[in-house]
Amino acid sequence: MRLTPLLLGICALALAACATPRERCISDATQELRTIDALIAETRTNIERGYAIIREPDVRTRLVFCYNPPEEPFTFCSVDEPIVRERPVAIDRAEERRKLASLTERRAELLPQVRAELATCEARYPES
């Protein structure tokens, strides 16, 4: 399973809670770049594969044992659990290529800003 930008963001937040101030600064400085890189990778995969995969929330019902005294001590109960289903969808490869070009251009524009922010992080929080 590939990591989506949302999942990457959640992971970054979880790791940021344990990070040093320097690591948090670096993470904040590179957040948009990481998102763009993830989108570039996903777009390239879609172009190579010829279709995209969308993730849709859904609910799956499961049967589990329940304890329900005094009527019936053990019985079955249905429990709904949230899941994510993946579904292939057709893409317009030309549009995906335009999107990839746009993302690549945005990444190139962003790099000088990220480098400057990283230099600021290193100056503010030198390694010990």
Backbone bond lengths (Angstrom), bond angles and torsions (degrees), N, CA, C in turn:
res aa  C-N    CA-C-N  psi(-1)  N-CA   C-N-CA  omega(-1)  CA-C   N-CA-C  phi
1 M - - - 1.449 - - 1.526 109.09 -
2 R 1.338 116.93 129.13 1.458 121.34 178.89 1.521 109.56 -80.80
3 L 1.318 114.95 150.66 1.453 119.27 177.82 1.515 109.92 -83.52
4 T 1.283 117.87 128.54 1.454 122.54 177.44 1.517 108.73 -84.98
5 P 1.324 117.26 161.52 1.458 119.06 178.20 1.524 112.94 -56.54
6 L 1.333 117.03 -37.95 1.463 119.42 178.26 1.519 111.06 -62.72
7 L 1.323 116.18 -45.86 1.458 120.22 179.38 1.520 110.69 -64.29
8 L 1.316 116.90 -39.06 1.465 120.16 176.58 1.525 110.35 -61.52
9 G 1.324 116.17 -40.75 1.457 119.93 178.74 1.515 111.92 -63.99
10 I 1.315 116.97 -41.77 1.465 121.23 178.46 1.525 110.17 -63.59
11 C 1.327 116.35 -43.83 1.474 120.23 178.06 1.522 110.70 -62.18
12 A 1.331 116.07 -41.86 1.463 119.70 179.56 1.525 111.06 -62.25
13 L 1.341 116.37 -40.99 1.461 119.70 178.34 1.528 111.24 -64.10
14 A 1.325 116.38 -41.66 1.457 120.34 179.77 1.524 110.54 -63.25
15 L 1.313 116.36 -42.86 1.459 119.97 179.37 1.525 111.54 -70.46
16 A 1.324 116.73 -32.58 1.457 120.52 -179.24 1.525 111.55 -63.14
17 A 1.312 117.02 -28.45 1.462 120.41 179.45 1.521 111.26 -64.04
18 C 1.329 117.50 -26.88 1.458 122.06 -178.86 1.524 111.96 -102.02
19 A 1.314 118.15 -0.95 1.453 121.90 -171.61 1.524 111.95 -82.79
20 T 1.322 113.90 157.52 1.464 120.75 173.50 1.529 107.74 -76.58
21 P 1.339 117.68 166.00 1.472 119.06 177.10 1.536 112.11 -56.90
22 R 1.324 117.09 -38.50 1.472 120.96 178.25 1.533 110.12 -63.08
23 E 1.322 116.75 -45.72 1.467 120.65 -179.34 1.528 111.26 -64.62
24 R 1.331 116.65 -38.30 1.470 120.19 177.36 1.526 110.92 -65.21
25 C 1.324 115.95 -41.19 1.458 120.81 179.10 1.528 110.07 -61.86
26 I 1.324 117.02 -46.00 1.468 121.82 179.01 1.520 110.46 -63.61
27 S 1.324 116.54 -42.33 1.459 120.79 179.15 1.524 111.19 -62.11
28 D 1.323 116.35 -44.50 1.468 120.32 178.80 1.531 110.93 -63.78
29 A 1.331 116.47 -40.57 1.466 121.06 -178.02 1.525 112.15 -66.22
30 T 1.318 117.45 -30.20 1.472 120.98 -175.30 1.530 113.53 -104.52
31 Q 1.321 117.73 4.63 1.468 120.65 -174.85 1.529 112.40 -58.52
32 E 1.315 118.51 -51.33 1.468 120.42 -178.46 1.529 110.98 -65.01
33 L 1.317 116.89 -38.03 1.462 120.82 178.41 1.532 110.71 -62.37
34 R 1.326 117.18 -42.05 1.472 120.67 177.95 1.529 111.06 -63.28
35 T 1.333 116.42 -39.33 1.464 120.30 178.11 1.526 110.52 -64.04
36 I 1.311 116.80 -45.87 1.463 120.59 179.00 1.525 110.58 -63.13
37 D 1.331 117.54 -41.96 1.469 120.41 177.97 1.528 111.58 -60.80
38 A 1.320 116.86 -39.97 1.472 120.55 178.40 1.532 110.38 -65.59
39 L 1.322 116.87 -41.08 1.466 120.51 178.63 1.529 111.58 -67.16
40 I 1.333 116.68 -38.01 1.467 120.59 176.47 1.525 109.69 -62.12
41 A 1.324 116.93 -46.26 1.472 120.68 -179.77 1.528 110.48 -61.89
42 E 1.317 117.48 -43.30 1.459 121.00 -179.72 1.531 110.80 -65.05
43 T 1.319 116.89 -42.24 1.464 120.80 179.90 1.519 111.07 -64.96
44 R 1.334 117.01 -42.42 1.471 120.00 177.41 1.527 111.05 -61.51
45 T 1.318 116.43 -42.19 1.466 120.49 178.43 1.523 110.57 -62.57
46 N 1.325 116.82 -42.74 1.463 120.22 178.57 1.534 111.17 -60.76
47 I 1.322 116.73 -43.33 1.465 120.64 179.88 1.522 110.27 -63.16
48 E 1.339 116.87 -46.28 1.465 120.64 -179.65 1.528 111.35 -63.72
49 R 1.310 116.73 -41.13 1.458 121.94 -176.20 1.522 111.88 -77.34
50 G 1.336 116.93 -32.53 1.452 121.28 -179.31 1.518 113.93 93.95
51 Y 1.292 117.75 0.11 1.469 122.45 176.96 1.522 108.42 -156.48
52 A 1.322 114.68 161.76 1.466 120.65 177.70 1.518 108.58 -104.74
53 I 1.296 114.86 163.81 1.467 120.60 174.42 1.525 106.72 -120.25
54 I 1.328 115.09 121.01 1.456 118.21 176.90 1.522 108.90 -102.25
55 R 1.310 114.46 149.44 1.459 121.22 -179.40 1.517 107.62 -109.82
56 E 1.334 115.12 124.36 1.460 120.81 -177.91 1.521 110.01 -120.99
57 P 1.330 116.73 133.69 1.461 118.48 175.94 1.529 110.07 -69.10
58 D 1.297 115.50 145.35 1.461 121.42 179.73 1.525 107.37 -150.66
59 V 1.306 116.22 176.01 1.464 121.68 178.37 1.520 107.99 -127.95
60 R 1.318 115.82 133.89 1.463 121.32 176.44 1.527 107.30 -114.29
61 T 1.315 115.42 134.41 1.460 120.19 178.38 1.517 108.73 -98.75
62 R 1.338 114.92 129.79 1.462 120.73 179.31 1.520 108.95 -120.57
63 L 1.322 115.41 152.15 1.458 120.90 172.89 1.521 108.56 -97.65
64 V 1.328 115.29 133.10 1.456 120.92 178.56 1.525 108.77 -133.94
65 F 1.333 115.72 159.24 1.463 119.35 174.80 1.522 108.83 -73.48
66 C 1.334 115.52 138.21 1.456 121.53 177.17 1.526 108.83 -125.23
67 Y 1.295 114.03 149.14 1.458 120.30 175.20 1.515 106.10 -107.13
68 N 1.343 116.43 117.87 1.453 121.13 -172.48 1.532 110.55 -136.64
69 P 1.339 118.44 68.80 1.467 118.30 179.64 1.521 110.09 -72.87
70 P 1.267 122.64 158.59 1.459 128.42 -1.49 1.521 112.82 -92.58
71 E 1.365 118.26 -10.80 1.466 118.69 -175.23 1.529 111.88 -60.13
72 E 1.289 114.86 -68.79 1.464 120.10 179.57 1.518 106.58 -127.53
73 P 1.313 117.01 113.39 1.465 118.05 -175.23 1.527 112.97 -58.38
74 F 1.320 117.63 -41.97 1.464 120.34 179.27 1.521 108.86 -128.44
75 T 1.300 115.47 131.59 1.461 120.82 179.29 1.520 108.61 -149.82
76 F 1.293 116.27 178.72 1.462 120.92 175.71 1.519 109.52 -99.09
77 C 1.301 115.99 141.26 1.462 122.41 174.90 1.527 107.79 -127.13
78 S 1.312 116.08 150.42 1.467 119.25 175.02 1.531 108.31 -96.47
79 V 1.319 114.19 138.10 1.461 121.66 -179.05 1.522 107.69 -127.97
80 D 1.314 116.67 128.97 1.463 121.11 176.12 1.528 108.83 -89.19
81 E 1.322 115.10 132.93 1.457 119.10 176.00 1.520 108.93 -128.80
82 P 1.330 116.38 134.82 1.465 119.35 -179.73 1.533 110.41 -72.43
83 I 1.323 115.48 139.42 1.461 121.29 176.51 1.526 108.37 -137.51
84 V 1.315 116.58 171.21 1.459 122.56 174.71 1.518 107.24 -121.47
85 R 1.304 115.92 123.54 1.461 121.43 177.50 1.524 108.75 -99.55
86 E 1.327 115.30 141.74 1.459 120.67 176.09 1.519 108.67 -103.70
87 R 1.347 114.79 135.09 1.457 119.65 -177.89 1.519 108.79 -135.60
88 P 1.342 117.61 129.70 1.467 119.46 177.08 1.530 110.82 -73.62
89 V 1.319 115.88 141.71 1.462 121.34 176.69 1.522 109.33 -134.51
90 A 1.314 115.54 147.33 1.460 121.38 179.29 1.532 110.00 -67.41
91 I 1.319 115.40 148.97 1.463 120.98 176.79 1.519 109.23 -127.07
92 D 1.298 114.53 160.96 1.459 121.90 170.20 1.528 105.17 -97.87
93 R 1.324 116.26 107.77 1.467 119.62 -175.03 1.523 112.13 -60.24
94 A 1.325 117.18 -36.02 1.468 119.54 178.64 1.529 110.24 -62.98
95 E 1.326 116.61 -42.31 1.468 120.58 178.09 1.532 110.48 -65.27
96 E 1.312 116.96 -40.35 1.471 120.52 178.03 1.525 110.61 -63.17
97 R 1.337 117.20 -38.65 1.470 120.28 178.04 1.529 110.63 -65.85
98 R 1.341 116.93 -39.42 1.470 120.11 176.13 1.528 110.25 -63.81
99 K 1.317 116.15 -41.56 1.469 120.22 178.36 1.528 110.10 -62.50
100 L 1.328 116.70 -43.17 1.470 121.02 178.72 1.527 110.74 -61.57
101 A 1.330 117.01 -42.79 1.465 120.37 178.63 1.523 110.89 -62.45
102 S 1.333 116.38 -41.66 1.458 120.89 179.13 1.531 111.46 -64.75
103 L 1.328 116.37 -43.72 1.471 120.14 178.53 1.525 111.17 -64.54
104 T 1.319 116.92 -40.45 1.470 121.29 179.58 1.527 109.99 -64.68
105 E 1.328 116.25 -40.39 1.469 120.78 177.92 1.531 110.23 -64.92
106 R 1.330 116.85 -44.28 1.471 120.57 178.98 1.524 111.04 -61.91
107 R 1.336 116.13 -38.65 1.466 120.38 178.64 1.527 110.51 -62.06
108 A 1.331 116.47 -44.39 1.464 120.87 179.75 1.531 110.99 -63.27
109 E 1.334 117.25 -38.49 1.466 121.24 177.29 1.521 111.63 -66.29
110 L 1.313 116.41 -34.66 1.462 122.32 -174.71 1.534 112.96 -78.08
111 L 1.321 116.87 -29.05 1.475 120.54 -173.71 1.531 114.49 -54.06
112 P 1.349 120.78 -47.55 1.472 118.78 179.81 1.535 112.49 -59.45
113 Q 1.327 116.88 -39.59 1.464 120.76 178.83 1.529 110.50 -64.14
114 V 1.319 117.10 -43.12 1.468 121.24 -179.84 1.519 110.10 -64.38
115 R 1.323 116.29 -43.27 1.475 119.62 178.94 1.527 110.87 -60.84
116 A 1.324 117.30 -41.14 1.469 121.08 178.62 1.524 110.87 -64.47
117 E 1.333 116.64 -42.14 1.471 120.06 178.92 1.525 110.95 -66.42
118 L 1.326 117.51 -37.79 1.463 120.66 177.30 1.529 110.78 -64.78
119 A 1.332 116.96 -39.66 1.472 120.35 177.33 1.529 109.96 -63.00
120 T 1.325 116.22 -38.65 1.466 120.45 177.32 1.529 110.43 -64.06
121 C 1.328 116.56 -42.48 1.468 120.48 178.33 1.528 110.65 -60.48
122 E 1.329 116.05 -44.57 1.469 119.73 -178.71 1.518 111.52 -66.83
123 A 1.330 117.37 -35.16 1.461 120.70 178.23 1.527 110.51 -71.58
124 R 1.308 117.12 -40.39 1.468 121.34 -177.76 1.523 111.53 -73.32
125 Y 1.327 116.57 -37.84 1.462 121.61 -176.47 1.526 109.46 -126.39
126 P 1.315 118.44 76.42 1.477 118.99 179.70 1.527 110.63 -64.72
127 E 1.324 114.77 149.79 1.477 118.63 179.40 1.512 110.02 -65.11
128 S 1.291 115.14 142.60 1.474 119.84 -178.79 1.499 110.42 -86.87
